Amino acid sequence: MEQFTIRLFAGPQSKVMFRLTYEEVLKRILTQYNIVIKVKPRQLVQHFEIDVDIFEPQGISKLDAEMSFLSKEQATKLIKKSFSGKEGHVLFRPTVGQQQSCPTCSTTLLNGDFKVTYDVKREKPCDLLVSGNHFAHFFAPQNLTHLNKNLVFVIDISTSMEGQKVKQTKEALLKILGDMRPGDYFDLVLFGTEVRSWRGSLVQASTANVLAAQDFIRRFSLAGATNMNGGLLQGIEILNKARESVPGLSNHAPILIMLTDGEPTEGVTDRGQILKNVRSAIRGKFPLYNLGFGHDVNLNFLELMSMENNGRAQRIYQDHDATQQLQGFYDQVANPLLVDVELQYPQDTVSALTQHSHKQHYAGSEIVVAGRIADNKRSNFKAEVQAHGERQEFKITCLVDEEEMKKLLQERGHMLENHVERLWAYLTIQELLAKRMKMEGEEKEKLSAKILQMSLAYQFVTPLTSMTMRGMVDEDGLSPIIDKPEEGSLPLEMQGPRRTFVLPAEQQPSPPDPDVTKLPNVVTGVDTDPHFIIHVPQKEDTLCFNINEEPGVVLSLVQDPNTGFSVNGQLIGNKARSPGQHEGTYFGRLGIANPVTGFQLEVTPQNITLNPGSGGPVFSWRDQASLRQDEVVVTINRKRNLVVSVEDGGTFEVVLHRVWKGSAIPQDFLGFYVLDSHRMSARTHGLLGQFFHPFDYKVSDLRPGSGPTKTDATMVVKNHQLTVTRGLQKDYSNDPRHGTEVTCWFVHNNGAGLIDGIHTDYIVPDIF
């Protein structure tokens, strides 16, 4: 489980909504998928709700939900669940009274896990999802006979296991031995300073042998240091001898399970040598599963050892349920169905495959393989699975159900395509991280670079990346960075005090304004040099003008004296230009303010800052976010634009322009557009604001202009007679990258005669 902690306090008179969006690859364990939600509000909640929607292409076969903090009878009354076809739904919505720990208590009984479990229909032994150039193959055959197994437990009995650890280990082993099938064979190896085994060879799990082994477990005592290397090699030797010398046992599924709580301190203690010894002894013939007990164990070492030997490692938390954790792990490997499983695909059709070879497949689990399909090769795509089962070979060919895929794409479309590709990326990154564990030097650096590139491209948090929590600052003005910890590090609650972050504004996603979704093709705004574009809908025409001023000058764009709402923009440019040389200027800083509510927003090509004067949150253009403060909603669309909507006011868009290396434009800049202004007061002014409400003009006497492609005309507007020129400008409000050409009448001399007064009247001291 990934852990991170952020503590936030709502500022006075503000509301906060915390929204955590995350992805998780659900693993099928013991015939079901588990969705676990930690519930710990620590107070009564007026509106508490857990709402789970499930969509599975194969169809849902079962669905259940339970809570660790309520009895089954109580949970049945409070949880609503239903499923039909491909969709399932679970709803938990307790009232305040149902949350109370007693009728008169102010404390809550909601404290624990809310777990949703389900499985999908298994009408076919394998299921193929294909979308775009990626596929996902889910393999979980049903109705196979369980293989008998050869099982050796290698148990750490060093003195560090004293107390609850050894007590819970014994309890789990007693239960596990009692659950073994008569056809299984087993032995026990104990390692402290010395190494000893119960029998020294595999014996059948008959009633008499199981009872004798259970008696041995009850009576063994702890002794000395940790000879891990010796214990493992003896366990491996027992399994190897059985395969080679006992008739019939070679068809069983061999499994080695080690439990330890610490570092090797006796015999061979060099971890690199232990890895080499174990790898050489097993020789890829069977899996090694390592269980690390407690927080002191080096789980990275155990993971690497398991990975090199076709197994996996798991931490057993030293808690009251450690016995159940040990039993739960054994249950996952207790019933092997197939060994030497190979999932094969046409070599000229697929590439970038995730792991497609497995030593064993267990009942209730699932093998997932993902990869890329070459262009125009989908018709050749298929999967073949080969393995060894109980006294027979297993072989099957899996094909894509094209009709079903068409239905799925109609139902889920882009979501399905995105899911399949991201599943491939996630599995690939996880496998590369595992591979990286055993590399050194330049080889490790190259692989790290590849992992980092994929992690950033698909936005996965890994040990090589960090997740920045934007929109919050601590008491030192620093934004929090969340690193994914390496496995084996202490849990967050054991790592010392955490910083406190203050979020003074409500943050919640807001649906798009319906007025904004029905925009005209051309809107009023200012962009690039800066070119002002004034859309005149009643004339079905557009006017435009430029303002030529020095870098650093701040211009008033919108000013509503009735509410105090304002938008001001500061110009940027190349200050090193030659004297007298004209060079374009651009808006590099915008200030949007609503004094009635104390709202201020500063926008630059680098950052978006809410309420900068009071140390508000800072967002990057790499963020995707929505936030609300009183009557103003701000939506940041990653690397593209942001939209500001003011209730009973206007809706405005800021467009981000990134310039490429070598561009004639010296730096990144902003465009500003008015998407909706009909609710702004008639007194609204500014270089753009004065045109929010209808005005009249007439154009006549069209004639050739200064160039062969230009047309001049006479315009009468605001009691002024002007010479105007027909030209082209670009509107970037709908397409921030390429823009749309707009034909307009260009008013010369800084808009003289069209704008009220002269352009210097609109120069203001600062953006707020």
N, C-alpha and C positions, 0 to 999 in steps of 0.2 A: 504494500500500500504506500502510495506517495504521500508525504506529509509536508505541509507548510502552514504557518500560522500568521495571520494578519489581524491585528486588533484595531478597530476603528471606533471613534466616538462621533456622534452626530453633533454638529454645532447648534447653538441656540436658534430656535425658530426654523429649523430645517428638517427635512425628511430624507431618509436614506433607504435605498433599496440595494441589497447586495445580490448580485447575479453571478454565479459561478458556472461557466460553461466548460465542460470537459468531455473528452472522448475516452472510452475504455474498451479494449478488446475483451469480450466475455469469453472465458474458457469453459468448455463443457466438462463438468466434474461430476461423476457418479450420476449420470443420466440427466443432468440439468444444468442450466445456466443460472448464475446467481448475481442479482443486483443488490448490493448492500449499501444502505444509506445510513450514515451515522446521525442519530437524533439526540441532540443535547442542548435544548434551548435555554435551560437553567432558569426559566421563568415561564409564567403562564402567557400564552400568545393569543391575542384576540382573534386573529385569522391564521390558523395553522393548517397547511395542506400539503400532502404529498400526492402528486398526480403522475402516474406512470403510463405512458403509451408505448406499446410494443408493436413493431411490424417485422414479420419474418416471412421471406419469400416462400419457404417450404410449408408454411402453415403451422399453427401452434397446436400442440397435442395436449399440453397440460399447463396450468397456471395456478400459482398459489402465492400467498404472502403471509408473513408472520412477524411478530415483534418480540424482542427479548424482554421487554419491560411490561408486557401484558400477557395474561393467560390466553390459551387458545380460545376459550369461550368468549372472553372479552374482545379478542381480535376479530372473531367471526361477526360480532355485532357491529364493530366499527369500520371494518374494511369492506369496501365494495369491489368485487372483481368479476370480470367477464372476459371471454374470448370466443372468437368465431373466425374461422378461416385463417387469414394471415395477420389478423389484428387482435390485440389483447389490451385490457385496460384495468388498472388498479387505482383506487382512490381511498385515501385516508384523510378525513377532515374532522378531527375531534373538536367539540365545543370547549369552551374554557372549563366548564364543569367536568367534562370527561377527562380533561388534562390534570385536574387536581389530584394530589396524592391522598387527600381525604376530603370529606364534604366541607370542612371549615378551614382547610389548609390553603395557604397562598403559594405553596411549592408545587412543582410539577412532577408527575410520574414518568414523563417522557425522557428517558435516559437510557439509551442503548442502541441496538441495531434494528432497523426496519429492513427486512429482507424479502425480495421478490424472487421467486424461483419459477422457471418454466423450461419447457423443452419443445422441440419442433418435430413435425411428422417425419418419420424415417421410412418412406415408401420405397426409396431407392438406396442402395448401399453408399452411393456418393452423389454429391450435388455440385454442379458447376454453375457459377455466376460469371458471365462475360459482359463487360461494358467498356466501350471504347477499345483501347489497346491493352486492357488489363483483365486478368481473370482471377477468381478465387475458387479453390477446390476444397470442398468440405467432405471428409471421408469418415463415416461412422457406421460400419455394417452392423446389421442386427441378426439375431438368431444364430450366432456362431457358438460352437461348443467351447467351454473354457478349457484352456490348456492347464495341465498340472505344472507346478513350479518347483524349482530348486532354490531354496531361500536360505541365505546366511545373514544373521544379524551380527554386526561388529559393534560392541558396546564399550564406551569409555567408563572405566571404574576407578579413575584417579580420584584422589581425595577432594578435588574441587567439585565433584558431583554430589557431595554430601548434602543432607537435608532434603528439601522438597524435590530436587532434581532426581535423585536416585529413587525416591519414593514414587514419584510419578512415572519414571521410566519403568520401574517394576510393574506398576499397575497396568500400564499400556501393554507391556510384553505379555503379561498373563492373559489379558483379553485377546490379544492378537493370536497367541498360540491356540487358545480355545476356539478361534474362528477358522483355523486352517482345515482344509479338506483332507480326507484320508489319503488321497492320491498324491498329495504334496510331500516333498522331502525337505528337511531343514537341519540346521545346526546353529550353535551360538558360540561366538568368540568374544572373550573379555580381554581388554587391555588396560593395564595400569603401568607399573614399572615392568612387570612381567606380562607375558601373553599366554593365555590358556583358553582351551575350547572345552565345550561340554562333552562332545563325543569325538571330535577330530575327523569326522566324516559325516556325510549326509545320512540321516535316518528317516524312515517313513513317519508321517504324522498320524500314527495309530493312536488310539486312546491311551495306551500304556506309555508310549514315548512322550506324548504331550503332557501327561501328568508328571512324568519324571522330569521333563524340562521345566515345568512350572515350579516344581519343588526346588530345582537348582537355582532358579531365578530368585525365589524367596530367600534362599540361604546365602547367596554370594555377598561378600562385603567389599568395601572400597580398599584400594591399596596403592599407595605411592604416586608416581609421576604419570606421564602420558606418552606411551610408546605407540603412537598412531601408526607409524610405518609398519611395525611388527604385526599389529592387529589386522591391518588391511591385507598385508601379504598372506597371512595365514588364512583369512577368509577367502581370498582369491584362490589359494591353493586347494582348498576343500572343494570349491565349485569346479575347478579345472579337472581335478582327479575324478570327480563323479562323471563328468562328461566323457572322459577318456576311458574309464575302466568299468563303469556299472552299466550293463545292458539296459536299454529302455530309457535311461535318464537323459540321454542326449536329445530326446524329443521334447523334454520339458523346457519351460522358460526359466533360465537362470537369472537370479536377482540378488544383488549385494546391497545391503542397507547399513550405513554406519551412523552412529549417534555419538557426538562429542560436544564438550562445552568449552574447549580451550585449544591452546597451541601445543604442538608436539614438543615435549621436553625430555624425552628419553629415547635412546637408540638413535636412529637417524632423525635429526631435527631440522636439517636444511629442507625448506619447503620445495625448492626446485628439484632436489634429488628425490623427494617423496613422490612428486608428480611423475618424474621419469620412471621410478620403480613401479608405481601402480599402473601406469600406461603400458609399460613393457610386460607386466604380468597378465593383465586382462586381454591385451591384444585385440580389442574391439569386439570381443565375443559376447559380452553381456553388459547391462547397464549398472552403474554405481550411483546410488542415491545417498546423499549426505544430509544429515539433519544436524543443524547447529543449535545447541541449547543455550538460550540466554543472549545477553548483549555483548559479552566479552569475547565471544567466538569470532574468528576471522572468517566471515562468510564469503568474502571475495576469494579466498584460498579454496574453500570448500566448493564454491561455484565452479571455479576453473577446473578443479579435479573432476567434478561430475560432468562438466561439459566435454572434457577430453575423453570421457568414457561413456558417452551416450545416455547420461542420466541428468539429474538436476538436483539442486540443493534448496533447502528450505530452512528458515529460521523457526525454531520452536520458542515461543515467548514464555518466559518464566512467570507463569500466572496460575490461577486456580484451575484453568481448563487445559493445562499443558498435556494432561493425559489424553484428553479428547483431541488435541492437536496431533499427537503422535498416532493415535488410532485413526484419525481422519486421513493422515498421509498414507498409512498402510492400506486403508480401504481403496485408495486410488490405484494401487498397483497389485491388489490382491487377486485380481481376476484377469490374467493375460488372455487375449484372444488370438493374436497373431504375433509371429516373430519375423525379423528380417523383412520389414515392409518397404517396398520400393514403389513410388509413384512416378510414372514415366510419361513423357510428353514428346511429340514429334520434334526432333532437334532443329529442323529448319523452320519451325513455326513459333517456338517460344524462346525467351531469353530472360535473364535476371530472375531465375527461379529462387524462391526461398527454400528452406530445408525440405527435401522430398524423400529422404531415406531415414527410417526409424527402426531401431532394434526391436522394439515391442509396441504393440497396441493393446490397450486395456479396455475392458468393458466399461461403458458409461462415459468414455472420453471421446475425443474427436481430433483427427489430424487435419490441419489447415495448411494448404500450399497456395501461394500466389505468385504471379509472374506477369511478364509482358507477352503480348501476341504480336507478331510481325504484321506490318501493313499487308492487307489483301490476303492474309493467310487464315482468316477465321474459319473458312469452310474446311480446312484441314485439321482443325483443332480437335483433340480428344485426349482422354487420359486413360492410361492402363495401370492397374494396380496388381502387383505380384507380392505374395507373402507365403509363409508356412503356417498352416493351422493344425488343429488336432488331427494327426494321422493323415493329413491330405494337403495338397497344394491349393493355395487360394489365388485365383486369377479372375479379373473382371475388367471390362472396358466401359468407360463412362463417356457419354456424349452430351452435348449441349442441347437442351430442350428449347429450340428456337421460338416456338409459339409462346412458351411460358416467358422467355426473355422479352418478347415483344410486349406482353401484358405488363411485365414488371416495369419496363421503360415507360410505358404509358402511365402507370400508376405513380412511379417515383422519379423517373427521368433523371435530372441532373444529380439528385441526392444519391441515387444508386451508383451512378458513374463515379461520383466523388468518393463514395464509401469504398468501392472496390479498389480504386487507385490508392487511397490513403491506407487501407488495410495492407496492401502490398508494401507501401513505403514504411509503415510501422514495423512489420515483420522483418523487412530487410535491415532497418536500422538496429533493431534488437539483436539480430544475428551478427551484424558487423561489430557491435559493441562487445558481444561475447567473444568474437574472434580477436578483438583488440586486446583483450585481457592477457593473452599469451604472447604478445608481440613486444619488441623492443626497438629502440633507435629509429632510423629513417623509415623502416617498414611501418612502424606504429604511427609515425607522423603522417605518412601518406594516407593510411586508413582513417586516421582522425580527421584529416581534411575532407575526406569523402563523406564521413558521417556528419560532420558539421555542415557541409553543403546541403545534404539531404534534410537535415534537421531544420535548417533555416528555410529551405524551399517549402517544406510541408508544415512548418511551425510546430515542431514537436520539442518539448523540453527534455533534454538529455543531460548526462553529466558533462557534456561539452558545450552546453548552451545555458542561458539564464532566461528567466521570464521576468520582465520588468512590469511592476504594477504602476501604471500611469494614473495620474489624477490624485495622488496622495503625496504628502511630504511629511517628514517627521519633525521633531522639535528643532533639529539642526538644518532643516530645509532640504534634506536628502530624500530622494525617491527610493522606495524599497526594491531590492533585487531579490528574486527568488531563484536560488540554484537548486537543481535536482541533486540531492546528496548521493554520494557513492554508497552502495549497499555496504552495511557494516558500520556506518556512522551512527551516533546516538540519536534516538528520537528527539524531536524538537523540544518536547517538554523537559528534556534532560540537558539542554544546551544553554541554559542560562536565560536571563530576562530578554524579552523581545521589545523592540521599539514600538511606540504608539503612534499611529498615523491618524490625522484629523481630516475628515472629508466634510467641508462646510456646505456642500450643495447636494441636492438629491440626484442620484444617478440612477436612471432607469431608461430602458429602451422605449421609444415612443413610436407609434405607427406613423407612417408618412401622412402629412397634411393632405387631405383629398383635394384641396385647391391647388397644391403644388404639383400633383400628379397630372393635372390637366393644363399644362402651361402652353402659351402660344409658342410658335416656332422662333419668334424673336422677342427678346426682353430688353428692358432698359438696363444699362450697366456701363462699366468702364474696365478696360483691359489694355494690356501691352503698353503703348508708348507715352502717356496713356490716351487711348482713344475712347471718347465718350460716345455711347450709342443710345439714342433716345427713340424708343418705339412709340409711335403715335397710332394706336389701334383704330381710332375713329377715322383716320385718313388712310389706314392700311399702308403706312409709309414709315420711313425711318430717317431721322436726322442724326448727324454726328459732328463732333468737333474735337480738337486736341487742346490740351493745356500744356504750354511750355514753361516749366519752372525749374528751379535749381534742386538738386538732390538735398534732402533734409527738410524741404518745405512740407507743411501739413495742410491739406485741403479739406474743407467741409463738404461731405458728399450728401448727407441726409441730416436734417435738423427739424424736429417736430416740437415747436415751442409749447404746444398744449401738454405734452407728456414729458418733454425733456429728452426723449429718445434721440440718439445721434450716432452717426457713423462718420469717422474721420480717417483719412489715409495719408501716410507719409511717403514721400517719393524717395527712391534710391536711384543711383546711376554711377557712372565712372567719374569720380571727382578729379582724376588725373588728366582729364582731356585738355587740349590746347586752348589758350584764351581765345574767345570768340567762336570757337568751334561748337556747332550744335550737336548734341548727342541725346539719344532717347533717354527718358526717365520712366520709371515704373513704380507701381505701388509695392513697397516692401514691408509695410507695417500698417495694420488696420486696427482701429479701436471702435468697438460697438458698445454703447452704454445705454442703460435704462435706469435713470436715477430714482424713479419711483420705487423700484424694488432693490436698489443698490447693486444691480447687475452690471458687470464690466467684462468684456472679452477682448483680449489682445491676441491678434493673429499675425504671425510672421511665416515665412517659408520654412522655418525650422520647428516652431512650436505653437501651440494654442494654449493660452493661459487664462483661466477663469479667475476673475477678481484679483488681478495682479497686485493691487495696492494693499491687499490684506493677506498676501501669501497663499493665494488659492492654488488649486491643483494645476499641474502642467501636463499637457498631452503632446504627443508627437504625431506627425502626419502618418506614421506607421500604425497608429492605433485605429481601431474601429470602436466607436463609443457613442452613447447617447446620454445626455444629462439634462436635468431640468432644475431651474431655480425660479421659484414662484411662477411668473407669467411667461418665462422665456425657456424654450427648448432648443438645445444645440445638438446636432447630429454630425459626427465626424465620419466621413466615408474614406477609408484608408487610401492614402497616397493620391487622392482625387479631389475632394472638395469637402466643405462643411456647409450645413444649412442652419440658419438661425430663424426660429419662428417665434413671434411675439403675439400673445393673445391680444385680440382687439387692436392689433397693429399690423406689421408687415412681415413678409417672409423674404429672406435674403440668402444669397449663395456666395461663398468665397471659393474661388477656384485656385488650386495650386499649380504653378508652372515650374517644372524642373528644366533647367537648361543643360544641354550636353556639352561635353568638353570641346573646346575650340569654337563655341558659338560666339557670334558677334555680341550677344546680350551678356553682360558681365556677370550676372548672378541670378539666382532663382527669384521669382516675383509672384504677385497675387493679382487675380482679377476679382471684381465685385459686381454682382448682378442682383437686380430687384425682381424677385419672382412673383410677388403679390404685394400691392400697395393700396388696395381699394379701401382698407380700413384706416389708413393714415389720415390725419386731419388736413383740412383744406389749407392750413397755414404752413404745412411742411415746406421747407426750403432746402437749400444746398445745391451744389452743382447738378445732382441728380434729383433731389427731392422736389425741386420747383416744377418738375415735369410729371409728377405723379397724377395730377388731375388734368382734365381736358383743356387744351388751348388750341387756338386756330392759327393757321397761316395759309398763304396762297403762293403758288409757284407759277410763273409765266415767263414768256419770252425765252424759250429754250434756244440755244445757239451753240455753235462750235466753241470749245474751250481752248486752253493753251496747248493741248496735245491732240493728235488725230483721234484718239479714243475717248477723249473727255468731252463732256457736255456741261456748259454753264447755263445758269438760269437766274431769274430775278425772284427773290422771295420777299414777301411782305409779312413780317411777324412782329408782334408787340410794338406796332407803330414804327418799325424800322424797315427800310428797304435795303436788302442785302444782295450781293452777288454770291451765289452758291455753285458748287461743282458736284456733278454726279460721280460717285466713286464707290469703292468696295472697302468694307471692314470685316473683321472676323468676330463672331459671337461664339464664346467657348462655354456657354452655360450648359449645353446638353452634351457636348463632346470636348472635355477639357484637354484632350491631347491634340486633336486635329482642328477643331473649330468648324464653324459653318460660315460660309461667305454671306454677307449681308449687303445689299445695295442701299445706299443712303445719299441724302443731300448733305454735302460737307460744308460747314460754316467756318469761314476762315478767321484768322486773327483771334485765337483763343475763345472762339464762340461769341465774339462781340456782336451785340444786337440780338442774339438769341437768348443768352443768359441775362438775368437781371443784373444791372450794374456792370462792373468789369471783373475780370477773373481774380484780381488781387483782393477783392472784397471777401473772397472765400478762404483766404489764408488764416489759419487759427494757430494758437501757440503750441498745442500738443494734441495727441489723439484722444485724450479724455478732458 
